[in-house]
């Protein structure tokens, strides 16, 4: 009786494949929505979770814009040399999560972030 089991297995695998396809579409749609809204820090965090090649282009943009956002925050220190920069809690958490998950950005920005951003 191996035949009925094959059809059940095929049905289960087909359902799983469809679910995975829908998830990838949902992820890409979420990424495109974040890009459209200019939420690059949030997009960079999502890119950390999904490093598949089909997201490379949008994630490269997210990383560039996330770096620009971090640079912009840290550049406020030049305008206020005697004060620490104040950042809203959500942005602070997003940047700190990005720095924790991305070794290149961590190396470049973490010492400055700790030094200039108000705790």
Secondary structure, DSSP 8 states (H G I E B T S, - for coil): -HHHHHHHHHHHHHHHHHHHHHHHHHHHHHHHHHHHHT-HHHHHHHHHH---GGGHHHHHHHHHHHHHHHHHHHHHHHH-TTS-B---HHHHHHHHHHHHH-HHHHHHHHHHHHHHB--
